[in-house]
Amino acid sequence: MERLNLINLEFDLADRYNIWSGMTAALFLFLSYFGTWQSQVQRYLGGSSLTQSRMGLIMNGLLKVPMQFIILFIGVMVFVFYQYFQPPLLFNEVQRSEVLNSNLSDSFLELEAAHDALFAQKQERLGALLNAVEAGEESAIRSHQAEIQALHQQENALRQEGKAIVLQVRPSAETRDTDYIFMRFVMDYLPKGIVGLLFAVIFSAAMSSTASELNALGSTSTVDIYRRSLVTKREDNHYLAASKWLTAIWGGFAILFATYASLFENLIQAVNLLGSLFYGTILGIFIVAFYVKVVQRNAVFFAALLSQALILALHFVNGGEVAGIPVNIGFLWYNVIGCLAVVIFGLCLQFFLPTSTTAAGEKNS
């Protein structure tokens, strides 16, 4: 069922997660996130000393790997748990209740009965597989694995039929329920006190991270745009009020995005995909600023615009064809393409831009 494949060594640009995308494309993503993103940089700037800021950066890197391992390990454990304990046909309990209260309840209950019978067959095959593994019978192991895989495909087919019934009851329903699996596990199997504590931790962590992001967006918008370019000579109280209003506006924008987050496969993918659309360009700007000093600000500005346009165009045609050529690239590679595009476009534009324009830009800066 490919849930326990630790490392995929096959090089495939279309595959989002393999050793190559993890070691190269994801490297660019994390360099941009931890090195250039405002929500992270403000933490370093908030350090009482340079040593403390460096320590914060180091701890970010050291803690990120075990934290991600724990998250993935929990997912694996929940997957294994549901191999031996009956999972629901639909993990979204609200949608199940809506179906049971409709005129399609009988059809849905028949699907649940078929799902239960399929799970019983799967239990028998899993037991036989474990016996074959203990006995070291390779042919029996392969045979039982094929049988379990076939049962898993039948289970997925039943889930699709159940989701089709949900759509008949409520056509606007979002049937992707992957983000409900862990929550359903928590609600069904953990003690009540632990459930409350766990949800409190989840909400507090979400609020902390959201507050950090909104504060970064509000302060950056106020200082870099509003105060510098729009209203340049006002008292501090005015800019404080403007910062609060801009933070509220960004909060509304975040809520608007959250209403469309269900369009993604899951929330983790949504974060990685949206980040990959912009992280590469931002990292490229910083790389040019630090290491390609021959490229001046005008060239960098237009290079960033071209790079961002390239990434967005690539994303919209991804999975299709351009001039008969198939385009299928994992979104993590957007970070590499965006970063390199800024550097290459910047060098090319700097070569073609008139010297006087660049000099004027340097003088004004």
C-alpha positions as CSV (number, residue, x, y, z in Angstrom):
1,M,0.0,0.0,0.0
2,E,3.2,2.1,-0.2
3,R,2.6,3.8,3.1
4,L,5.8,2.4,4.7
5,N,8.3,3.1,1.9
6,L,11.0,4.9,3.7
7,I,13.1,6.2,0.8
8,N,12.4,6.4,-2.9
9,L,15.7,6.4,-4.8
10,E,14.1,6.7,-8.2
11,F,14.8,10.0,-9.9
12,D,11.5,11.3,-11.3
13,L,10.8,15.0,-11.7
14,A,7.0,14.3,-11.6
15,D,7.3,12.6,-8.2
16,R,6.8,15.1,-5.4
17,Y,8.6,13.2,-2.7
18,N,11.7,11.2,-3.3
19,I,15.3,11.3,-2.1
20,W,16.3,13.7,-4.9
21,S,13.6,16.2,-4.4
22,G,14.1,16.0,-0.7
23,M,17.9,16.6,-0.8
24,T,17.9,19.2,-3.5
25,A,14.5,20.9,-4.2
26,A,13.5,20.8,-0.5
27,L,16.9,22.3,0.4
28,F,16.0,25.4,-1.6
29,L,12.6,25.5,0.1
30,F,14.0,25.4,3.6
31,L,16.9,27.8,2.8
32,S,14.3,30.3,1.7
33,Y,11.9,29.7,4.6
34,F,14.5,29.8,7.4
35,G,16.8,32.4,5.8
36,T,14.5,34.9,4.1
37,W,10.9,34.6,5.3
38,Q,9.8,37.5,7.5
39,S,8.1,35.3,10.2
40,Q,11.5,33.6,10.7
41,V,13.8,36.5,10.3
42,Q,11.9,38.6,12.9
43,R,12.7,35.9,15.4
44,Y,16.4,36.3,14.7
45,L,16.1,40.1,14.9
46,G,14.3,39.8,18.2
47,G,17.3,38.1,19.8
48,S,19.0,40.0,22.5
49,S,22.4,39.3,20.9
50,L,24.0,38.0,17.8
51,T,24.9,34.8,19.6
52,Q,21.3,34.3,20.7
53,S,20.1,34.8,17.1
54,R,22.6,32.3,15.8
55,M,21.5,29.8,18.5
56,G,17.9,30.3,17.5
57,L,18.8,29.5,13.8
58,I,20.8,26.4,14.8
59,M,18.0,25.2,17.1
60,N,15.5,25.7,14.3
61,G,17.5,23.4,12.1
62,L,18.2,20.8,14.8
63,L,14.7,20.5,16.0
64,K,13.0,20.6,12.5
65,V,14.3,17.1,11.6
66,P,13.1,15.2,14.7
67,M,9.9,17.1,14.8
68,Q,9.1,16.1,11.2
69,F,10.1,12.5,12.0
70,I,7.7,12.5,14.9
71,I,4.9,13.8,12.7
72,L,5.5,11.2,10.0
73,F,5.9,8.5,12.6
74,I,2.5,9.4,14.1
75,G,1.0,9.1,10.7
76,V,2.5,5.7,10.1
77,M,1.3,4.5,13.5
78,V,-2.3,5.7,12.8
79,F,-2.1,3.9,9.4
80,V,-1.0,0.6,11.1
81,F,-3.6,1.0,13.8
82,Y,-6.4,1.1,11.2
83,Q,-5.1,-2.1,9.6
84,Y,-6.2,-4.0,12.8
85,F,-9.0,-1.8,14.0
86,Q,-12.1,-1.1,12.0
87,P,-11.9,2.3,10.2
88,P,-15.0,4.1,9.2
89,L,-16.2,4.3,5.7
90,L,-16.1,8.1,5.9
91,F,-13.9,9.9,8.4
92,N,-16.0,13.0,8.3
93,E,-18.7,12.2,10.9
94,V,-20.8,15.3,9.9
95,Q,-21.2,14.1,6.4
96,R,-22.0,10.6,7.5
97,S,-24.8,12.0,9.8
98,E,-26.2,14.0,6.9
99,V,-26.4,10.9,4.7
100,L,-28.0,8.8,7.4
101,N,-30.7,11.5,7.7
102,S,-31.4,11.5,4.0
103,N,-33.4,9.2,1.7
104,L,-30.1,7.5,0.7
105,S,-29.4,6.1,4.1
106,D,-30.2,2.5,3.1
107,S,-27.7,2.6,0.3
108,F,-25.0,4.0,2.5
109,L,-25.7,1.4,5.2
110,E,-25.3,-1.3,2.6
111,L,-21.9,0.2,1.7
112,E,-20.9,0.2,5.3
113,A,-21.9,-3.4,5.7
114,A,-19.8,-4.3,2.6
115,H,-16.9,-2.3,4.1
116,D,-17.1,-4.2,7.3
117,A,-17.1,-7.6,5.5
118,L,-14.1,-6.4,3.4
119,F,-12.2,-5.5,6.6
120,A,-12.8,-9.0,8.0
121,Q,-11.3,-10.5,4.9
122,K,-8.4,-8.1,5.2
123,Q,-7.8,-9.2,8.8
124,E,-7.6,-12.8,7.7
125,R,-5.1,-11.9,5.0
126,L,-3.0,-9.9,7.3
127,G,-2.8,-12.8,9.8
128,A,-1.7,-15.1,7.0
129,L,0.9,-12.6,5.9
130,L,2.4,-12.3,9.4
131,N,2.6,-16.1,9.6
132,A,4.3,-16.2,6.2
133,V,6.8,-13.6,7.3
134,E,7.6,-15.5,10.5
135,A,8.1,-18.7,8.5
136,G,10.2,-16.9,5.8
137,E,8.0,-18.1,2.9
138,E,8.8,-15.6,0.2
139,S,6.2,-16.9,-2.3
140,A,3.5,-16.9,0.3
141,I,4.5,-13.4,1.3
142,R,4.2,-12.0,-2.2
143,S,0.9,-13.8,-2.7
144,H,-0.6,-12.4,0.5
145,Q,0.7,-8.9,-0.3
146,A,-1.1,-9.0,-3.6
147,E,-4.3,-10.2,-2.0
148,I,-4.1,-7.4,0.6
149,Q,-3.4,-4.8,-2.1
150,A,-6.5,-6.0,-4.0
151,L,-8.6,-5.7,-0.9
152,H,-7.2,-2.3,-0.3
153,Q,-8.3,-1.2,-3.8
154,Q,-11.8,-2.6,-3.2
155,E,-11.9,-0.6,0.0
156,N,-11.0,2.6,-1.8
157,A,-13.7,1.8,-4.4
158,L,-16.3,1.5,-1.6
159,R,-15.1,4.8,-0.1
160,Q,-15.5,6.5,-3.5
161,E,-19.1,5.1,-3.7
162,G,-19.7,6.5,-0.2
163,K,-18.4,9.9,-1.2
164,A,-20.6,9.8,-4.3
165,I,-23.6,9.4,-2.1
166,V,-22.5,12.3,0.0
167,L,-22.4,14.4,-3.2
168,Q,-25.9,13.4,-4.0
169,V,-27.1,14.5,-0.6
170,R,-25.1,17.8,-0.7
171,P,-23.5,18.6,-4.1
172,S,-21.3,21.3,-2.7
173,A,-19.7,19.0,-0.1
174,E,-15.9,18.5,0.0
175,T,-15.4,14.7,0.1
176,R,-11.6,14.7,0.6
177,D,-11.4,13.6,4.3
178,T,-7.6,13.0,4.7
179,D,-7.4,15.9,7.2
180,Y,-10.1,14.2,9.3
181,I,-8.3,10.9,9.8
182,F,-6.2,11.9,12.8
183,M,-9.0,13.9,14.4
184,R,-11.3,10.9,14.1
185,F,-8.7,8.7,15.7
186,V,-8.3,11.1,18.5
187,M,-12.1,11.4,19.1
188,D,-12.8,7.7,18.9
189,Y,-9.9,6.1,20.8
190,L,-8.2,8.6,23.2
191,P,-9.4,9.3,26.7
192,K,-11.7,12.3,27.1
193,G,-9.2,14.3,29.1
194,I,-6.4,13.7,26.7
195,V,-8.6,14.7,23.8
196,G,-9.3,18.1,25.4
197,L,-5.6,18.6,26.1
198,L,-4.6,17.6,22.6
199,F,-7.1,20.0,21.0
200,A,-6.0,22.8,23.3
201,V,-2.4,22.2,22.3
202,I,-3.3,22.2,18.6
203,F,-5.4,25.4,18.8
204,S,-2.7,27.2,20.9
205,A,0.1,26.2,18.4
206,A,-2.1,27.3,15.5
207,M,-2.9,30.7,17.2
208,S,0.8,31.2,18.0
209,S,1.9,30.6,14.5
210,T,-0.9,32.6,13.0
211,A,-0.1,35.6,15.3
212,S,3.5,35.4,14.3
213,E,2.6,35.5,10.5
214,L,0.1,38.3,10.9
215,N,2.4,40.4,12.9
216,A,5.2,39.9,10.3
217,L,2.8,40.9,7.5
218,G,1.4,43.9,9.3
219,S,4.7,45.3,10.4
220,T,6.3,44.8,6.9
221,S,3.4,46.3,5.1
222,T,3.4,49.3,7.5
223,V,7.2,50.0,7.4
224,D,8.1,49.0,3.9
225,I,5.0,50.2,2.0
226,Y,2.7,52.4,3.9
227,R,5.3,54.5,5.8
228,R,8.0,54.6,3.1
229,S,5.8,55.2,0.0
230,L,2.3,56.2,0.9
231,V,2.2,58.3,4.1
232,T,5.7,59.5,4.9
233,K,5.4,62.2,7.6
234,R,3.0,61.3,10.4
235,E,3.3,60.7,14.1
236,D,4.0,57.2,15.5
237,N,0.4,56.8,16.8
238,H,-0.8,57.0,13.3
239,Y,1.5,54.3,12.1
240,L,0.6,52.1,15.1
241,A,-3.1,52.4,14.1
242,A,-2.2,51.7,10.5
243,S,-0.3,48.6,11.5
244,K,-3.3,47.3,13.4
245,W,-5.6,47.9,10.4
246,L,-3.2,46.3,8.0
247,T,-2.9,43.3,10.3
248,A,-6.7,43.0,10.4
249,I,-6.7,43.1,6.6
250,W,-4.1,40.4,6.3
251,G,-6.2,38.4,8.8
252,G,-9.2,38.7,6.6
253,F,-7.1,37.6,3.6
254,A,-5.9,34.5,5.6
255,I,-9.5,33.6,6.4
256,L,-10.4,34.0,2.7
257,F,-7.6,31.6,1.8
258,A,-8.7,29.1,4.5
259,T,-12.1,28.8,2.9
260,Y,-10.4,27.5,-0.2
261,A,-7.8,25.3,1.5
262,S,-10.1,22.3,1.1
263,L,-9.3,22.4,-2.6
264,F,-5.9,20.9,-1.9
265,E,-5.2,17.2,-1.2
266,N,-4.3,18.1,2.5
267,L,-3.2,21.1,4.5
268,I,0.5,20.1,4.5
269,Q,0.5,19.9,0.8
270,A,-1.3,23.3,0.6
271,V,1.5,24.9,2.7
272,N,4.3,23.4,0.7
273,L,2.7,24.1,-2.7
274,L,1.9,27.8,-1.9
275,G,5.4,28.2,-0.4
276,S,7.0,26.7,-3.4
277,L,5.3,29.2,-5.7
278,F,7.1,32.1,-4.1
279,Y,10.0,30.8,-2.0
280,G,12.4,30.2,-5.0
281,T,12.0,33.8,-6.3
282,I,12.7,35.3,-2.8
283,L,15.7,33.1,-2.3
284,G,17.0,34.1,-5.7
285,I,16.8,37.8,-4.8
286,F,18.8,37.2,-1.6
287,I,21.4,35.1,-3.4
288,V,21.9,37.8,-6.0
289,A,22.2,40.4,-3.3
290,F,24.9,38.5,-1.4
291,Y,26.8,36.6,-4.0
292,V,26.2,38.2,-7.5
293,K,26.9,41.8,-6.7
294,V,27.4,42.7,-10.3
295,V,23.7,42.5,-10.8
296,Q,22.1,45.8,-9.7
297,R,18.6,46.5,-8.3
298,N,16.8,47.3,-11.5
299,A,17.9,44.0,-13.1
300,V,17.0,42.1,-9.9
301,F,13.5,43.6,-9.8
302,F,12.6,42.7,-13.4
303,A,14.3,39.3,-13.0
304,A,12.2,38.6,-10.0
305,L,9.0,39.5,-11.9
306,L,10.0,37.3,-14.9
307,S,10.9,34.4,-12.5
308,Q,7.6,34.6,-10.7
309,A,5.7,34.8,-14.0
310,L,7.6,31.7,-15.1
311,I,6.8,29.7,-12.0
312,L,3.1,30.7,-12.1
313,A,2.9,29.8,-15.8
314,L,4.7,26.5,-15.2
315,H,2.2,25.7,-12.4
316,F,-0.8,26.3,-14.5
317,V,0.4,24.2,-17.4
318,N,1.8,21.5,-15.1
319,G,0.2,18.1,-15.8
320,G,-0.6,19.1,-19.3
321,E,1.2,19.8,-22.6
322,V,3.0,22.8,-24.2
323,A,3.5,22.6,-27.9
324,G,3.0,18.8,-27.7
325,I,5.6,18.4,-25.0
326,P,4.2,16.9,-21.7
327,V,4.9,19.0,-18.6
328,N,4.9,17.1,-15.3
329,I,7.1,18.5,-12.5
330,G,6.7,18.0,-8.8
331,F,6.0,21.4,-7.1
332,L,9.1,21.2,-4.9
333,W,11.2,21.8,-8.0
334,Y,9.5,25.2,-8.3
335,N,12.0,26.4,-5.6
336,V,15.0,25.4,-7.6
337,I,13.7,26.8,-10.9
338,G,12.6,30.1,-9.3
339,C,15.9,30.7,-7.6
340,L,18.0,29.9,-10.6
341,A,15.7,31.9,-12.9
342,V,16.2,35.0,-10.8
343,V,20.0,34.7,-11.0
344,I,20.1,33.9,-14.7
345,F,17.5,36.5,-15.7
346,G,19.3,39.0,-13.5
347,L,22.7,38.5,-15.2
348,C,21.1,38.7,-18.7
349,L,19.1,41.8,-17.9
350,Q,22.1,43.5,-16.3
351,F,24.1,42.8,-19.5
352,F,21.4,44.4,-21.7
353,L,20.3,47.3,-19.4
354,P,21.8,50.6,-20.3
355,T,24.6,51.6,-17.9
356,S,23.1,55.0,-17.2
357,T,19.8,53.4,-16.0
358,T,21.7,51.1,-13.6
359,A,23.9,54.0,-12.4
360,A,20.9,56.1,-11.7
361,G,19.3,53.3,-9.8
362,E,22.5,52.9,-7.7
363,K,22.6,56.6,-7.0
364,N,19.0,56.7,-5.9
365,S,19.4,53.7,-3.6
